[in-house]
Amino acid sequence: MEIDPKTLIWAPAIGAVLFAVAVVLVRVLRGLSNKALREVISDWEAEGVIILDKSSNFFGCESMESLQMRGNGVLVLTQSGIRFRMWLPELILKIDWPNIHDVETVRTHLGKTIFKPLIKITFINKTGESDSAAWFVKNHEQWLEAIQGRITG
């Protein structure tokens, strides 16, 4: 099989263009997420931020069915409750302390796992039904203790 010399000329050029587009796209997305993070922090700052994880991984809400996608976002523990904003698709979840009934460590939620401990909370949702949500956070033990202290104290 013979390679056309024109292919040898164009292949590196196309590769360079694709690489440049990827670099620009990553920079734009990073800028958007930093802007969104600043907005989230300013929105929830008045509630008294206790802990913040800007790269938490959401495993979904039980009430939203198991077909929902996992997603990254910012998880905030405030004096008022737990707040979460997922970047894409955009989702905002606010759960106030009086509605949170339990917190536990699990390794799977809604059939999804990363084989690491997840923080799972059980709460009453906006429709008055029992619900649960789970996240992977970097400092799992700190989150678990802080939430347990709020719901048992």
N, C-alpha and C positions, 0 to 999 in steps of 0.2 A: 504494500500500500504506500503510495507516494503522497507526501504532504505538499500542498500548494504553497509556494513561497509567500504569497499574499497573506495566507493565514498566519505565518510566522511573524509578519510585520504587524498585523492588526490585533492579534491575541494579547500581547503585552499592553497595548494602548487601551483596549477594552477593559482589561484587568485594572489598569491604573484609574480609569474613569469610575469603575464600580467601587474601587477602594475609596476614592475621593468622595463619592456620594455617601458611602457608609459612614465616613468620618463626619461629614456635615450633619447627617441624620442623627448620629449619636450626640453631637454637640447641641443640636436643637432640642432633642428630647431631654437631655440633661438640664438644659436651661429652663424648659417648661416644668420639669419636676421640681427644680429648686424654687421656681416662682410659686408653684402650687403648695409646696411645703411651707413657704413663708406665709401664704394665705391661711393655711390650716392652723399654723401656730398662732397667728394673730387672731383668728376666729375663736380659738379655744383658750387663749392665754388668760382671759378674764375669769375662766372657770378654775384657775389654779392648777397648772400642769404639775403632776407628781412624777410621772415617768413618760418617756416618749421613745418610740422605736420607729425611725423613719424608713426602715426597710423590712417591715413585718410582712409575712406571707399569709394571706387570708384563705382559709379552707372552706368558707361558705357558711350560710345559715341553713339550718335544717328546714325551715319553712320555705326556702327558695328552691327546694328540690335538689337532687344530686347531680343534675346536668349542668349546674352553673360552673363557671370557670374559677380556678384559683386565681389570685391576683395579689400583686404587691401594692403596698400603700403605707400610710403612716397610722400607727396605733398610739393613742394618747390616753393615759390614765389621768383623770382630773378629779378635783374635789366633788364634782357633780356626777361623774360616772365614767364609762368607757366610751371613747370616741374613735371612729375609724374612717379613713378616706382611702378608698382604693383608686389607683390612678386610671387604669383602663380595664374594663369599661368603668366609667366613673360611678362610684357608689359611696354614699355617706351613711354610716350607721351610728346612731347615738343610743346608748343604753344607760339609763340613770340607775344609781345605786339601789333605790327601793325595788327596782324590777329584777335585780340580779339575785338569784337564789343559790347558785352553786358555782364553784370553780374546781377544775380537776385537770390532771395531766393525762393526755391520751396520746397514742401513736398514730391514730387514724381518725378521720372525720369524713363522713359522707362517702366512704369508700376511697378516700385519697390519703396518701401517706408520703412522707419523705424519710421515714425510718428514724425520726428524731422526735423528742417530746414536743407536744403542742399544748397550748393553753386553751382549754375548752370552758366556756361559760354557759350556764343555763339561766334563762331569763324569761320574763313575760314580755312579749312583743307588743307592737302598737295595736294589734287586733285583740289583745287580751289572752292570747294563747301561749302555751309553753313553747319555747324555742331554744336553740343552742347555736353557738358560733365558735369557731376555733381558729387560732393563729399560731404560726411559728414566729417566735421572737428570739432575739439573740441572748438576752439575759432571762431565761425561762424562770429560774428560781426567784429572782427579784420580783418579777411580775406576779407569780403565784402567791408569794407571801404578801405583797401589797394588796392584791385583790381579796385574799382570804381575810386579811386584817380589816378591810372595809365591810365585808358582808357578815362577819361574825362579831365585829366590835360594836 
